[in-house]
């Protein structure tokens, strides 16, 4: 039956702490697998446009509940990436979820395109209009258990392991990841992943 307001509040706190503990345990297990070399990758030509669309659909409700727009811009006929599709989805889920969590108003944008610099790669960029990160914190963001502590971030559930795990998974798939941010203006995370060999690209 109906619960008194005080009971609902206490149950909500219990649920929040349970979610925090579950996330910590899952992240610790993932850290252990990575450090012990027990990560099993199934690298194959993968359609990033489909994976990005799935990520946006899964996290759409989270963004909508905060009044945020999620915008995706994918290059037409985007070539296949040579990645583990489950792991690249895990990476993008983490990065887009972070962008939504740390954005109080505005939008989160996901772009994907092929770039040709020293070598051809696929570039995925997740940009937000969130709280941003101070210069003194940016170099430490990929350290295990490091979290930026402000009045805004202390209210958000996190383990301080997500970005470390993300970076390690990107590197295991021979990719690169960069983060740039300006406090109070937003954050841009760029992930570069190798292209699948031309002969394996879908026609």
C-alpha positions in Angstrom: 0.0 0.0 0.0 0.9 3.7 0.1 4.0 4.5 2.1 4.5 7.6 4.3 6.8 10.3 2.8 9.5 9.5 5.3 9.5 5.8 4.4 9.7 6.6 0.7 12.6 8.9 1.3 14.5 6.3 3.3 13.8 3.6 0.6 15.1 6.0 -2.0 18.3 6.5 -0.1 18.8 2.7 0.3 18.2 2.2 -3.4 20.7 4.9 -4.3 23.4 3.4 -2.0 22.7 -0.1 -3.4 23.2 1.2 -6.9 26.4 2.9 -5.9 27.7 -0.3 -4.3 26.7 -2.4 -7.3 28.5 0.0 -9.7 31.6 -0.1 -7.5 31.7 -3.9 -7.4 31.2 -4.2 -11.2 33.9 -1.7 -11.9 36.4 -3.4 -9.4 35.8 -6.7 -11.2 36.5 -5.1 -14.5 39.7 -3.5 -13.2 40.8 -6.9 -12.0 40.1 -8.5 -15.3 42.0 -5.8 -17.2 45.0 -5.8 -14.9 45.3 -9.6 -15.0 45.0 -9.7 -18.8 41.7 -11.7 -18.6 39.8 -9.4 -21.0 38.5 -11.4 -23.9 38.1 -9.3 -27.0 36.2 -10.3 -30.2 37.5 -7.7 -32.6 35.6 -7.6 -35.9 34.4 -5.1 -38.5 31.6 -3.3 -36.7 29.0 -0.7 -37.8 29.5 2.2 -35.4 26.4 4.0 -36.7 24.2 1.2 -35.4 26.0 1.1 -32.0 25.8 4.8 -31.5 22.1 4.8 -32.4 21.6 2.0 -29.8 23.5 4.0 -27.1 21.3 7.1 -27.8 18.1 5.0 -27.5 19.2 3.3 -24.3 20.2 6.6 -22.6 17.5 8.8 -24.1 15.2 8.5 -21.1 18.0 9.6 -18.8 18.6 12.7 -20.9 14.9 13.5 -21.3 14.3 13.3 -17.6 16.8 16.2 -17.2 15.5 18.2 -20.1 18.6 17.6 -22.3 18.8 17.1 -26.0 20.8 14.2 -27.3 22.0 14.9 -30.9 23.9 12.4 -33.1 25.6 13.3 -36.3 27.0 10.4 -38.2 28.9 10.6 -41.5 26.9 9.0 -44.3 28.3 5.6 -45.3 30.5 5.5 -42.3 33.2 2.8 -42.8 33.3 -0.1 -40.4 35.6 0.0 -37.4 37.8 -2.8 -36.3 36.6 -3.2 -32.7 34.9 -5.5 -30.3 31.2 -4.3 -30.8 30.2 -5.1 -27.2 33.2 -3.3 -25.8 32.9 -0.2 -28.0 29.2 0.0 -26.9 30.4 -0.3 -23.3 32.8 2.6 -23.9 30.2 4.8 -25.5 27.6 4.0 -22.9 30.0 5.2 -20.2 31.1 8.3 -22.0 27.6 9.4 -23.0 26.2 8.6 -19.6 28.9 10.7 -18.0 28.1 13.6 -20.3 24.4 13.4 -19.4 25.2 13.1 -15.6 27.4 16.1 -15.6 25.2 18.3 -17.8 22.5 20.2 -16.0 21.1 22.0 -19.1 21.7 22.1 -22.8 22.7 19.1 -24.9 25.0 16.2 -25.5 26.2 15.7 -29.0 27.7 12.5 -30.5 29.5 12.7 -33.8 31.2 10.0 -35.9 33.3 10.4 -39.0 36.3 9.0 -40.8 39.4 11.1 -40.6 42.6 11.0 -42.7 45.6 12.4 -40.9 48.8 10.4 -40.5 46.6 7.3 -40.7 42.9 6.8 -41.4 40.8 6.2 -38.4 37.2 6.6 -37.2 36.7 9.5 -34.8 33.8 9.6 -32.3 33.4 12.8 -30.3 31.1 13.2 -27.3 30.5 16.8 -26.5 28.4 18.3 -23.7 27.4 21.7 -22.3 28.0 20.6 -18.8 29.8 21.8 -15.7 33.2 21.2 -17.3 36.5 20.4 -15.5 39.1 22.7 -14.1 42.6 22.6 -15.6 44.1 21.3 -12.4 41.9 18.2 -12.5 42.1 17.2 -16.2 45.4 15.4 -16.1 44.2 13.2 -13.3 40.8 12.1 -14.7 42.1 8.8 -16.1 43.6 7.8 -12.8 41.9 5.0 -10.8 39.4 6.3 -8.1 40.0 9.9 -9.0 36.9 12.1 -8.9 36.5 15.8 -9.2 35.1 17.1 -5.9 32.8 20.1 -6.1 29.3 20.9 -4.7 27.9 19.7 -8.0 29.8 16.5 -8.5 29.5 15.2 -4.9 25.8 14.7 -5.5 26.4 12.4 -8.5 27.0 8.7 -8.1 30.4 7.5 -9.4 33.2 5.2 -8.6 36.1 7.1 -10.1 37.0 4.0 -12.2 34.9 4.5 -15.4 37.3 6.6 -17.3 40.3 4.4 -16.4 38.4 1.3 -17.6 37.4 3.2 -20.8 40.9 4.3 -21.6 42.3 0.7 -21.0 39.6 -0.8 -23.3 40.3 1.8 -26.0 44.0 1.0 -25.9 43.4 -2.7 -25.9 41.6 -2.2 -29.3 44.5 -0.1 -30.6 42.6 3.1 -30.3 43.2 6.5 -28.7 41.2 8.7 -26.3 41.5 12.4 -25.5 39.6 14.7 -23.2 39.4 18.5 -23.3 37.2 20.6 -21.1 36.6 24.1 -19.9 35.1 24.7 -16.5 31.4 25.8 -16.6 31.4 25.5 -20.4 31.5 21.8 -21.2 33.6 18.7 -22.0 34.7 17.1 -25.3 35.9 13.4 -25.3 37.4 12.1 -28.6 37.8 8.4 -29.3 39.8 7.3 -32.3 39.4 3.7 -33.5 41.1 1.8 -36.3 39.2 1.2 -39.6 38.4 -2.3 -40.7 40.5 -3.5 -43.6 39.0 -2.4 -46.9 38.3 -5.9 -48.1 36.1 -6.5 -45.1 34.0 -3.4 -45.4 30.4 -4.0 -46.1 29.3 -3.0 -49.6 
